[in-house]
Amino acid sequence: MLGKQIIAYTFLAVTYSISRRRQAMSFNVASIMALFCLTFVISGQSHAAWYEAKGQAIIVNGNKEKARRDATEEALKQALLFAGASISSVQQLTNGLLESEDITISSSGEVDHLELTDEVWHSNYVTVSVRADIFPATKQCSAVDYDKNIATSYFMVENRQHLVEGKIPNFSEAVTRKLATEMSAQAQHLNLSFIAPHTTRWGINGLEENVRALSEKSNAQFVLVGSISDVSVQRDRPSSLAFWKEEKATRYFSLSIKVFDGINSGLLMQRDYLTEADWPFDRFTDVDEFSAVFWRSEFGDAIKKQMHQLTTDISETIACQPLTGRVLDVTGSHLSVSLGRDNGIQTGDTLFVYQTSEIVDRQGKAYLQYHIYPGEFVVENAYGNSAKIIHKGSGIIANIQESDFVIKR
């Protein structure tokens, strides 16, 4: 038909399930069952694939619309993951039956068409089926396959009075550690590998020096700076005419983050994440901010969604940043460097070594200069978090010092 060749492949059904006890049905925990059917359409150089997926979500407090939306998003996420699409750009999905639902998703796979094909309501959960036409994006750079390590400290809460309700004084630690867990589960090559056990007020003065110091201390290439400006609670009392209704409480969450290249303290990303959700606890309840009860609440779930978006944005920002480490030791003709198998470095890989120096202009503004050492270095032995390298040509090295830098492009 018009010169197009259509080849169909049938894939074995894949089922995802999360076992749970009947008592846990009251929590907003997604139980996912995905069935994928794949058809490749080949025309010239273009490759399209249809994916069908089913998602399930628990109905919490009778909120069927939220359950339907959660199940739909879960089904689409599973289809994207199965298609090999990594997350990079936000798209508005308006085709098919979801045109009025205002559902968005981030993916480097191009979603050409999306349809809601089925919707089945059960006593306490809903099953939604979607059909998506996905063009997986091609890999943009070689660095995308290297593991990127990030360092941070507990996010600063700007107004600690906001932590009084619920008595959650350790909220900043709980959020930061939960981000590390969610990032590890979501991103294949992203790792929040070091969390300094204290909050840091990252002022303008000394910011670059502090970023570089944390990067060096943690042996992480990237530094994440976070500040929580709002965790306030708003309570709306029912009118005197509706005295039988319960008081409604809404809690807000506002997080500002910056991501730096810790090697040269260059700012790579700056973004704000805002959300709000029902706060199900009364004003006298002591809440454990590390507990499953907290993170399974609507407010905890709303924060986790922001964490997923933050992880997505960081992944997109640093995916193609060259992998950079430090020279740890210089012994004869060999260098020990802080990159290893944990970062994706293998024996035989080619690396470059460089030094930096700081110059100051007449206005007092500081700039970094890069001095690349001549020639290439080859990895002789790769270990967990380090490697031994030697000059690829003569094997002679000079003027290279500890704390110089090594880069894999």
C-alpha positions as CSV (number, residue, x, y, z in Angstrom):
1,M,0.0,0.0,0.0
2,L,1.7,3.2,-1.3
3,G,5.0,1.2,-1.2
4,K,4.8,0.8,2.6
5,Q,5.8,-2.6,4.1
6,I,4.1,-3.6,7.3
7,I,5.7,-6.2,9.4
8,A,3.9,-7.4,12.6
9,Y,5.5,-9.1,15.6
10,T,3.5,-10.6,18.4
11,F,5.2,-10.2,21.8
12,L,4.7,-12.5,24.8
13,A,2.4,-10.9,27.4
14,V,4.2,-9.2,30.3
15,T,2.5,-8.9,33.6
16,Y,3.5,-6.5,36.4
17,S,1.9,-7.0,39.8
18,I,2.3,-5.7,43.3
19,S,1.0,-8.2,45.9
20,R,-0.8,-6.6,48.8
21,R,-3.1,-7.6,51.6
22,R,-6.7,-6.7,51.5
23,Q,-6.3,-4.3,54.4
24,A,-4.0,-2.1,52.3
25,M,-6.6,-1.4,49.7
26,S,-7.4,1.9,51.5
27,F,-4.0,3.3,50.6
28,N,-3.3,5.0,47.2
29,V,-1.0,2.2,46.0
30,A,-1.0,1.5,42.3
31,S,-1.2,-2.2,41.3
32,I,0.0,-2.4,37.7
33,M,-0.8,-5.1,35.1
34,A,0.6,-4.3,31.7
35,L,-0.1,-6.2,28.5
36,F,1.9,-5.1,25.5
37,C,1.1,-5.9,21.8
38,L,3.6,-4.5,19.3
39,T,3.4,-3.7,15.6
40,F,6.3,-2.2,13.7
41,V,5.5,-0.1,10.7
42,I,8.5,0.3,8.4
43,S,8.6,3.0,5.8
44,G,12.0,4.2,4.7
45,Q,13.9,5.1,7.8
46,S,10.9,5.7,10.1
47,H,9.8,3.1,12.7
48,A,6.5,3.3,14.5
49,A,5.1,0.9,17.2
50,W,1.7,0.5,18.7
51,Y,1.6,-0.4,22.4
52,E,-1.4,-1.5,24.4
53,A,-1.1,-1.3,28.2
54,K,-3.4,-1.7,31.2
55,G,-3.0,0.2,34.4
56,Q,-4.8,-0.1,37.8
57,A,-5.2,2.3,40.6
58,I,-7.0,2.2,44.0
59,I,-10.0,4.5,44.6
60,V,-9.2,6.5,47.6
61,N,-12.0,8.4,49.5
62,G,-14.4,7.9,46.6
63,N,-12.2,10.0,44.3
64,K,-12.9,8.1,41.0
65,E,-11.5,10.8,38.7
66,K,-8.1,10.7,40.4
67,A,-8.0,6.9,40.3
68,R,-8.9,7.0,36.6
69,R,-6.2,9.5,35.9
70,D,-3.5,7.6,38.0
71,A,-4.4,4.3,36.2
72,T,-4.2,6.0,32.8
73,E,-0.8,7.6,33.5
74,E,0.6,4.4,34.9
75,A,-0.5,2.4,31.8
76,L,1.1,5.0,29.5
77,K,4.3,5.1,31.6
78,Q,4.6,1.3,31.3
79,A,4.1,1.5,27.5
80,L,6.9,4.1,27.3
81,L,9.3,2.2,29.4
82,F,8.7,-1.0,27.4
83,A,9.2,0.9,24.2
84,G,12.7,2.0,25.5
85,A,11.8,5.6,25.6
86,S,13.8,7.7,28.1
87,I,12.3,10.8,29.5
88,S,13.3,14.2,28.2
89,S,10.6,16.6,27.0
90,V,7.0,17.5,28.0
91,Q,4.3,16.8,25.5
92,Q,0.6,17.5,25.5
93,L,-1.3,14.3,24.6
94,T,-4.6,15.4,23.0
95,N,-5.5,12.7,20.4
96,G,-8.0,10.0,20.8
97,L,-10.4,9.8,23.7
98,L,-8.1,11.6,26.1
99,E,-8.4,14.9,24.3
100,S,-10.4,16.5,27.1
101,E,-8.4,15.0,29.9
102,D,-5.4,17.3,29.8
103,I,-3.0,14.5,30.5
104,T,0.7,15.3,29.9
105,I,3.8,13.1,30.1
106,S,7.5,13.5,29.5
107,S,9.3,11.3,27.1
108,S,12.0,11.3,24.5
109,G,9.9,8.8,22.6
110,E,7.5,10.7,20.4
111,V,3.9,9.8,21.2
112,D,2.1,10.3,18.0
113,H,-1.4,9.0,19.0
114,L,-3.0,8.0,22.3
115,E,-6.4,6.3,22.8
116,L,-8.3,5.2,25.9
117,T,-9.6,1.9,24.7
118,D,-11.3,0.5,27.8
119,E,-12.3,1.4,31.3
120,V,-13.5,-1.1,33.9
121,W,-14.7,-0.1,37.4
122,H,-14.4,-2.5,40.3
123,S,-15.6,-2.1,43.9
124,N,-12.4,-0.3,45.1
125,Y,-10.2,0.1,42.0
126,V,-10.3,0.9,38.3
127,T,-8.6,-0.7,35.3
128,V,-7.8,1.5,32.3
129,S,-6.5,0.3,28.9
130,V,-4.6,2.7,26.6
131,R,-3.2,2.3,23.1
132,A,-0.3,4.5,22.1
133,D,1.7,5.0,18.9
134,I,5.3,5.6,20.0
135,F,8.4,6.5,18.0
136,P,11.4,5.8,20.4
137,A,14.0,8.6,20.2
138,T,17.5,7.8,19.1
139,K,20.4,8.1,21.5
140,Q,21.8,11.6,21.3
141,C,25.3,11.1,22.8
142,S,27.6,8.5,24.0
143,A,27.7,10.0,27.5
144,V,24.1,9.0,28.1
145,D,25.2,5.5,29.1
146,Y,27.6,6.6,31.9
147,D,26.4,6.7,35.5
148,K,26.2,10.2,36.9
149,N,26.8,10.7,40.6
150,I,25.1,13.6,42.5
151,A,25.9,15.1,45.9
152,T,23.6,17.2,48.1
153,S,22.8,18.1,51.7
154,Y,19.4,18.1,53.4
155,F,17.2,20.7,51.7
156,M,16.8,23.9,53.7
157,V,13.3,24.7,55.0
158,E,13.1,28.5,54.8
159,N,10.2,28.8,57.3
160,R,10.4,26.2,60.0
161,Q,7.1,27.4,61.5
162,H,5.5,25.5,58.7
163,L,6.8,22.3,60.3
164,V,4.8,22.8,63.5
165,E,1.6,21.3,62.3
166,G,2.1,17.6,62.2
167,K,5.3,18.0,64.2
168,I,7.6,17.1,61.3
169,P,11.0,18.7,62.3
170,N,12.9,16.3,60.2
171,F,10.9,16.9,57.0
172,S,13.9,18.2,55.1
173,E,15.9,15.0,55.8
174,A,12.9,12.8,55.0
175,V,12.3,14.5,51.6
176,T,16.0,14.4,50.6
177,R,16.4,10.8,51.5
178,K,13.1,9.9,49.7
179,L,14.4,11.7,46.6
180,A,17.5,9.4,46.7
181,T,15.3,6.3,46.9
182,E,12.9,7.5,44.1
183,M,15.8,8.5,41.9
184,S,17.5,5.2,42.3
185,A,14.3,3.4,41.3
186,Q,13.4,5.6,38.4
187,A,16.7,6.6,36.7
188,Q,19.1,4.0,35.3
189,H,22.2,6.2,35.1
190,L,21.4,8.7,37.9
191,N,22.5,8.3,41.5
192,L,22.2,10.6,44.5
193,S,25.3,9.0,45.9
194,F,26.1,11.4,48.8
195,I,23.9,13.3,51.2
196,A,25.7,15.5,53.7
197,P,23.9,14.9,57.1
198,H,23.1,18.6,57.7
199,T,21.2,21.4,56.0
200,T,23.2,24.0,54.1
201,R,22.2,27.6,53.5
202,W,23.6,28.2,50.1
203,G,24.1,31.9,49.9
204,I,25.5,33.8,46.9
205,N,28.8,34.5,48.6
206,G,31.1,31.5,48.5
207,L,28.6,29.4,46.5
208,E,31.0,28.3,43.8
209,E,33.7,27.3,46.4
210,N,31.1,25.4,48.5
211,V,29.8,23.5,45.4
212,R,33.4,22.5,44.4
213,A,34.2,21.5,48.0
214,L,31.1,19.2,48.3
215,S,31.8,17.7,44.9
216,E,35.4,16.9,45.9
217,K,34.5,15.6,49.3
218,S,31.8,13.2,47.9
219,N,33.6,12.3,44.7
220,A,30.5,13.2,42.8
221,Q,30.6,15.2,39.6
222,F,27.3,17.0,40.1
223,V,25.9,19.0,43.1
224,L,22.2,19.5,43.8
225,V,21.2,22.5,45.9
226,G,17.6,22.5,47.3
227,S,15.5,24.9,49.3
228,I,11.9,24.3,50.5
229,S,10.1,27.6,50.7
230,D,6.5,26.4,51.6
231,V,5.1,23.5,53.6
232,S,2.2,25.5,55.0
233,V,-1.3,24.1,55.8
234,Q,-4.5,25.9,54.9
235,R,-7.7,24.8,56.8
236,D,-11.1,25.6,55.4
237,R,-13.9,25.4,58.0
238,P,-17.4,24.5,56.7
239,S,-20.0,27.1,56.9
240,S,-22.5,27.2,59.8
241,L,-25.1,25.9,57.3
242,A,-23.0,22.8,56.7
243,F,-21.9,22.2,60.2
244,W,-21.9,18.4,59.7
245,K,-19.1,18.5,57.2
246,E,-15.5,18.0,58.3
247,E,-12.9,20.7,58.1
248,K,-10.9,20.5,54.9
249,A,-7.1,20.8,55.1
250,T,-4.7,21.5,52.2
251,R,-0.9,21.4,52.5
252,Y,1.4,23.1,50.0
253,F,4.9,22.1,48.9
254,S,7.3,24.4,47.1
255,L,10.9,23.3,46.3
256,S,13.5,25.4,44.4
257,I,16.6,23.5,43.1
258,K,19.8,24.2,41.3
259,V,22.1,21.6,39.7
260,F,25.8,22.5,39.3
261,D,28.7,20.8,37.6
262,G,30.8,20.3,40.7
263,I,34.1,20.4,38.8
264,N,33.8,24.0,37.7
265,S,30.7,25.0,39.7
266,G,28.8,25.9,36.5
267,L,25.1,26.2,36.9
268,L,23.4,23.6,34.7
269,M,19.7,23.8,35.8
270,Q,17.5,25.9,38.0
271,R,13.8,25.1,38.5
272,D,10.9,25.3,40.9
273,Y,8.5,22.5,41.8
274,L,5.1,23.4,43.3
275,T,2.2,21.2,44.3
276,E,-0.6,20.9,46.9
277,A,-2.8,18.1,48.2
278,D,-5.2,17.1,50.9
279,W,-3.7,16.9,54.3
280,P,-5.5,14.0,56.0
281,F,-4.2,14.5,59.5
282,D,-5.9,16.6,62.1
283,R,-4.1,19.6,63.7
284,F,-3.1,17.6,66.8
285,T,-1.7,14.5,65.2
286,D,2.1,13.8,65.4
287,V,3.2,12.6,62.0
288,D,6.2,10.5,61.3
289,E,7.7,12.0,58.2
290,F,9.7,8.9,57.4
291,S,6.7,6.5,57.7
292,A,4.8,4.7,55.0
293,V,1.6,6.3,56.3
294,F,3.0,9.7,55.5
295,W,4.3,8.8,52.0
296,R,1.2,7.0,51.1
297,S,-1.0,9.9,51.9
298,E,-2.2,12.2,49.1
299,F,0.3,14.8,50.3
300,G,3.2,12.3,50.3
301,D,2.1,11.0,46.9
302,A,2.0,14.6,45.5
303,I,5.6,15.2,46.6
304,K,6.8,11.9,45.1
305,K,5.3,13.0,41.7
306,Q,7.3,16.2,41.9
307,M,10.4,14.1,42.7
308,H,9.8,12.0,39.6
309,Q,9.6,15.2,37.5
310,L,12.7,16.5,39.2
311,T,14.6,13.2,38.4
312,T,13.3,13.5,34.8
313,D,14.5,17.0,34.4
314,I,18.0,16.3,35.9
315,S,18.3,13.3,33.7
316,E,17.6,15.3,30.6
317,T,19.9,18.1,31.7
318,I,23.0,16.1,32.5
319,A,22.6,13.0,30.2
320,C,25.0,14.3,27.6
321,Q,27.4,16.1,30.0
322,P,30.9,14.5,29.6
323,L,31.8,12.1,32.5
324,T,34.4,13.9,34.6
325,G,36.5,12.8,37.5
326,R,39.7,13.7,39.4
327,V,43.3,12.4,39.4
328,L,43.8,10.7,42.7
329,D,47.4,9.6,42.5
330,V,50.4,10.0,40.2
331,T,52.9,7.0,40.3
332,G,55.5,6.8,37.6
333,S,53.8,6.6,34.3
334,H,50.4,5.6,35.8
335,L,47.6,7.8,37.0
336,S,44.8,6.6,39.4
337,V,41.5,8.4,38.7
338,S,38.1,8.6,40.4
339,L,36.2,7.0,37.6
340,G,35.6,3.3,37.4
341,R,33.2,0.5,36.5
342,D,30.5,2.1,38.7
343,N,30.5,4.9,36.2
344,G,30.6,2.7,33.1
345,I,34.4,2.9,32.6
346,Q,35.9,-0.2,31.0
347,T,39.5,-1.4,30.3
348,G,40.6,0.0,27.0
349,D,38.5,3.2,27.2
350,T,40.1,6.5,26.2
351,L,40.3,9.4,28.6
352,F,41.7,12.9,28.5
353,V,43.5,14.8,31.4
354,Y,43.3,18.5,32.0
355,Q,44.1,21.2,34.6
356,T,42.2,24.3,35.5
357,S,43.4,27.7,36.6
358,E,41.5,30.8,37.7
359,I,42.0,34.3,36.2
360,V,40.4,37.5,37.3
361,D,39.4,40.3,35.0
362,R,39.7,44.0,35.7
363,Q,36.2,44.1,37.2
364,G,37.1,41.4,39.7
365,K,35.1,38.6,38.0
366,A,36.8,35.2,38.1
367,Y,37.0,32.8,35.2
368,L,38.2,29.2,34.8
369,Q,40.8,28.4,32.2
370,Y,41.2,24.8,31.0
371,H,44.6,23.4,30.1
372,I,44.3,20.0,28.3
373,Y,47.3,17.6,28.6
374,P,48.6,16.6,25.2
375,G,47.5,13.2,23.9
376,E,45.1,10.5,25.2
377,F,45.1,8.1,28.1
378,V,44.0,4.5,28.0
379,V,42.4,2.6,30.9
380,E,44.7,-0.3,31.9
381,N,42.6,-1.5,34.8
382,A,39.0,-0.5,35.8
383,Y,37.9,-1.0,39.4
384,G,34.6,-0.2,41.2
385,N,35.0,3.5,41.7
386,S,38.5,4.1,40.3
387,A,40.8,3.1,37.4
388,K,44.4,3.1,36.5
389,I,45.3,4.8,33.3
390,I,48.5,5.3,31.2
391,H,49.4,7.7,28.4
392,K,48.4,6.1,25.1
393,G,51.5,7.3,23.2
394,S,54.8,7.6,24.9
395,G,53.7,6.6,28.3
396,I,55.5,9.7,29.6
397,I,53.7,12.1,31.9
398,A,54.8,15.4,33.3
399,N,53.2,18.3,35.3
400,I,50.1,16.2,36.1
401,Q,49.1,16.6,39.7
402,E,46.6,15.1,42.2
403,S,43.2,16.9,41.9
404,D,43.7,17.5,38.2
405,F,40.8,16.3,36.1
406,V,40.0,13.4,33.8
407,I,37.2,13.3,31.3
408,K,35.5,10.7,29.2
409,R,33.7,12.0,26.1
